Amino acid sequence: MASEISAKAEVSPKAKIGDNCKIFPFVYIEDDVEIGDDCIIFPFVSILNGTRMGRDNKVHQGAVVGALPQDFQFCGDKTELIIGDGNIIRENVVINRATHCGGRTVIGNRNFLMEGSHISHDTKVGDHCVFGYGTKIAGDCLIGNGVIFSSSVIENGKTRVGDCAMIQAGTTFSKDIPPYIIAGGKPVGYNGPNNTMMTANGVDEKVQKHVANAYRLVFHGQNSVFDAVLQINDQVPDGPEIRKIVDFINSTKLGIISKM
């Protein structure tokens, strides 16, 4: 089915628009843009050069998608913003494309970006994440699957958040947040395992107890994080979730958050 594009929208003839899209009045779409099938672009949205959007996305009023990176190193290079399928991008969201030639900002599938959230240059986001009102993600961050950011969270540059983590409202952090935990407070700290998201993602109760035991060694033991990982390997039954925790901690460059 042909797309419905308002005569009052400014859509470049060079842009590639898929089938069965609806583009409302006062939308602005630049030349080097690709939009997949079944997308809805509401009024006053700007979709800028370098944006590659999948299918079944909804972009609400006032959002700016593919904005130039807010990075002093940006010199006008040709870069991209890759957006997957089934995402909901609410009012006044800003997503920047990457900084350096060939770079990509990536948003996965079925994420929900609430009003006023901002994803900066070169950040990579997995699937099924939620970004609460006014949450700001700095450049070069790496965010796993099923992550929930409450309102007004600030993630500083080059940090990572593991799968199924939850960050509580008003939190600012500059170190990595491992998978399957709840983090929050000022200063940010560990606030227990995220059993709700683990259950929602099919992690059984026995494995959730193993996860809790692993983090008890990391955050409540008397040893260094390095020694805690050795203890996890020795004392906690292995499995995909435990291996993910160990690999995440071993690969940190900025260090992980501390206990509250």
C-alpha positions as CSV (number, residue, x, y, z in Angstrom):
1,M,0.0,0.0,0.0
2,A,1.3,3.4,-0.9
3,S,2.4,5.7,1.9
4,E,0.3,8.7,2.9
5,I,2.4,11.8,2.8
6,S,0.8,15.2,3.6
7,A,1.3,17.9,1.1
8,K,2.2,20.1,4.0
9,A,5.2,17.9,4.9
10,E,8.6,18.8,3.5
11,V,10.0,15.4,2.3
12,S,13.0,15.3,0.1
13,P,12.4,13.4,-3.2
14,K,15.7,11.7,-2.5
15,A,14.5,10.2,0.8
16,K,13.5,6.6,0.6
17,I,10.1,6.0,2.2
18,G,8.7,2.5,2.6
19,D,5.1,1.3,2.0
20,N,2.1,2.1,4.2
21,C,3.7,4.9,6.1
22,K,1.8,8.0,7.3
23,I,3.6,11.3,7.4
24,F,1.7,14.1,8.9
25,P,1.9,17.9,8.1
26,F,5.0,19.9,9.0
27,V,7.3,16.9,9.0
28,Y,10.8,17.6,7.7
29,I,12.8,14.8,6.1
30,E,16.2,15.4,4.5
31,D,17.8,13.7,1.5
32,D,19.9,10.9,2.9
33,V,17.1,9.2,4.9
34,E,15.6,5.8,4.7
35,I,12.3,4.9,6.5
36,G,10.9,1.4,6.4
37,D,7.3,0.2,6.0
38,D,4.4,1.0,8.3
39,C,6.0,3.9,10.1
40,I,4.0,6.8,11.5
41,I,5.7,10.2,11.6
42,F,3.7,12.8,13.5
43,P,3.7,16.6,12.9
44,F,6.7,18.7,13.5
45,V,9.2,15.8,13.5
46,S,12.6,16.3,11.9
47,I,14.4,13.3,10.4
48,L,17.8,14.3,9.3
49,N,20.6,13.0,7.0
50,G,22.1,9.7,7.9
51,T,19.0,8.2,9.5
52,R,18.2,4.6,8.6
53,M,14.9,3.6,10.2
54,G,13.3,0.1,10.1
55,R,9.6,-0.7,10.0
56,D,6.6,-0.1,12.3
57,N,8.2,2.9,14.2
58,K,6.2,5.8,15.7
59,V,7.9,9.1,16.0
60,H,5.9,11.8,17.9
61,Q,5.6,15.5,17.7
62,G,8.8,17.6,18.1
63,A,11.3,14.8,17.9
64,V,14.6,15.3,16.2
65,V,16.0,12.1,14.7
66,G,19.5,12.0,13.3
67,A,20.6,15.3,14.8
68,L,24.1,16.5,14.4
69,P,26.3,15.1,17.2
70,Q,26.9,17.5,20.1
71,D,30.6,16.7,20.1
72,F,33.5,19.1,19.7
73,Q,35.2,16.4,17.6
74,F,32.5,16.4,15.0
75,C,33.9,17.8,11.7
76,G,30.9,17.2,9.4
77,D,31.7,13.6,8.6
78,K,29.1,11.3,6.9
79,T,27.8,9.2,9.8
80,E,24.6,7.3,10.5
81,L,21.8,6.7,13.0
82,I,20.4,3.1,12.7
83,I,17.0,2.5,14.2
84,G,15.4,-1.0,14.2
85,D,11.8,-2.0,14.2
86,G,8.8,-1.2,16.4
87,N,10.2,1.6,18.4
88,I,8.1,4.4,20.0
89,I,9.8,7.8,20.1
90,R,7.7,10.2,22.0
91,E,7.5,14.0,22.0
92,N,10.7,16.2,21.9
93,V,13.1,13.2,21.9
94,V,16.5,13.9,20.4
95,I,18.7,11.2,18.9
96,N,22.2,12.2,17.5
97,R,24.0,10.4,14.7
98,A,27.6,9.4,15.2
99,T,30.6,11.6,15.2
100,H,33.4,10.2,13.0
101,C,33.3,8.9,9.4
102,G,31.6,5.5,9.2
103,G,30.4,5.7,12.8
104,R,26.9,4.7,13.9
105,T,24.5,5.5,16.7
106,V,22.3,2.4,17.0
107,I,18.8,1.9,18.5
108,G,17.6,-1.7,18.5
109,N,14.0,-3.0,18.4
110,R,10.9,-2.2,20.4
111,N,12.3,0.4,22.6
112,F,10.2,3.1,24.3
113,L,11.8,6.6,24.5
114,M,9.6,8.8,26.6
115,E,9.1,12.6,26.3
116,G,12.3,14.7,26.4
117,S,14.8,11.8,26.5
118,H,18.1,12.2,24.6
119,I,20.4,9.6,23.1
120,S,23.8,11.0,22.2
121,H,26.3,10.2,19.4
122,D,27.8,6.7,19.0
123,T,25.6,5.2,21.7
124,K,24.4,1.6,21.1
125,V,21.1,0.5,22.6
126,G,19.7,-3.0,22.5
127,D,16.1,-4.2,22.4
128,H,13.1,-3.7,24.7
129,C,14.6,-0.8,26.7
130,V,12.6,2.0,28.3
131,F,14.0,5.6,28.7
132,G,11.9,7.6,31.2
133,Y,11.0,11.3,31.0
134,G,13.9,13.6,30.6
135,T,16.6,10.8,30.7
136,K,19.9,11.8,29.1
137,I,22.4,9.3,27.7
138,A,25.8,10.8,26.8
139,G,28.0,9.7,23.9
140,D,29.7,6.4,23.3
141,C,27.5,4.5,25.8
142,L,26.6,0.8,25.5
143,I,23.1,-0.3,26.8
144,G,22.0,-3.9,26.8
145,N,18.6,-5.5,26.3
146,G,15.6,-4.9,28.6
147,V,17.1,-2.0,30.5
148,I,14.8,0.4,32.3
149,F,15.7,4.0,33.0
150,S,13.4,5.9,35.3
151,S,12.8,9.6,34.9
152,S,15.6,12.1,34.8
153,V,18.5,9.6,34.7
154,I,21.8,10.9,33.5
155,E,24.3,8.4,32.1
156,N,27.7,9.9,31.5
157,G,29.9,9.1,28.5
158,K,31.4,5.8,27.7
159,T,29.6,3.9,30.4
160,R,27.8,0.6,30.0
161,V,24.5,-0.8,31.4
162,G,24.0,-4.6,31.4
163,D,20.9,-6.5,30.4
164,C,17.8,-6.2,32.5
165,A,19.2,-3.6,34.8
166,M,17.0,-0.8,36.2
167,I,18.2,2.7,37.1
168,Q,16.0,4.6,39.5
169,A,14.7,8.1,39.0
170,G,17.1,11.0,39.3
171,T,20.3,8.9,39.2
172,T,23.5,10.1,37.7
173,F,26.3,7.6,37.1
174,S,29.8,7.6,35.6
175,K,30.7,3.9,36.1
176,D,29.3,0.7,34.6
177,I,26.0,-0.8,35.9
178,P,26.1,-4.7,35.6
179,P,23.2,-6.8,34.4
180,Y,20.2,-7.9,36.4
181,I,20.4,-5.3,39.2
182,I,18.6,-2.2,40.5
183,A,20.8,0.9,40.8
184,G,20.1,4.3,42.3
185,G,20.8,6.9,44.9
186,K,23.2,9.8,45.2
187,P,25.9,8.6,44.9
188,V,24.7,5.7,42.8
189,G,24.9,2.3,44.3
190,Y,23.7,-1.3,44.1
191,N,20.1,-1.7,45.4
192,G,19.5,-5.4,44.9
193,P,18.8,-7.8,42.0
194,N,16.1,-6.9,39.5
195,N,13.9,-9.9,40.0
196,T,11.0,-8.4,38.2
197,M,12.8,-8.0,34.9
198,M,14.5,-11.4,35.3
199,T,11.1,-13.1,35.8
200,A,9.7,-11.2,32.8
201,N,12.7,-12.5,30.7
202,G,12.2,-16.1,31.7
203,V,14.9,-16.4,34.3
204,D,13.7,-19.1,36.8
205,E,13.7,-18.5,40.6
206,K,16.6,-20.8,41.2
207,V,18.9,-18.9,38.8
208,Q,17.7,-15.6,40.3
209,K,19.0,-16.8,43.7
210,H,22.3,-17.6,42.0
211,V,22.4,-14.1,40.6
212,A,21.7,-12.7,44.1
213,N,24.5,-14.7,45.6
214,A,26.9,-13.6,42.9
215,Y,26.1,-9.9,43.6
216,R,26.3,-10.5,47.4
217,L,29.9,-11.5,46.8
218,V,30.6,-8.5,44.6
219,F,28.8,-5.8,46.6
220,H,28.7,-7.1,50.2
221,G,31.9,-9.1,50.5
222,Q,35.1,-7.9,52.1
223,N,37.3,-8.6,49.0
224,S,38.1,-6.6,45.9
225,V,35.9,-6.9,42.8
226,F,38.6,-9.0,41.2
227,D,38.6,-11.5,44.1
228,A,34.8,-11.5,44.1
229,V,34.7,-12.7,40.5
230,L,37.1,-15.5,41.5
231,Q,34.7,-16.4,44.3
232,I,31.7,-16.4,41.9
233,N,33.6,-18.8,39.6
234,D,34.3,-21.1,42.6
235,Q,31.1,-20.8,44.6
236,V,28.1,-20.0,42.3
237,P,26.7,-22.6,39.9
238,D,27.6,-21.6,36.3
239,G,25.0,-20.7,33.7
240,P,24.3,-18.0,31.0
241,E,23.3,-15.3,33.5
242,I,26.3,-15.9,35.8
243,R,28.6,-16.0,32.8
244,K,27.2,-12.7,31.6
245,I,27.8,-11.1,35.0
246,V,31.4,-12.3,35.1
247,D,32.2,-11.3,31.6
248,F,30.6,-7.8,32.1
249,I,32.7,-7.2,35.2
250,N,35.9,-8.5,33.7
251,S,35.5,-6.3,30.6
252,T,34.8,-3.0,32.5
253,K,37.2,-0.1,31.8
254,L,35.7,2.5,34.0
255,G,34.9,0.2,36.9
256,I,31.4,-0.8,38.2
257,I,29.2,1.1,40.7
258,S,29.7,0.4,44.4
259,K,27.2,-0.8,47.0
260,M,24.8,1.8,48.5
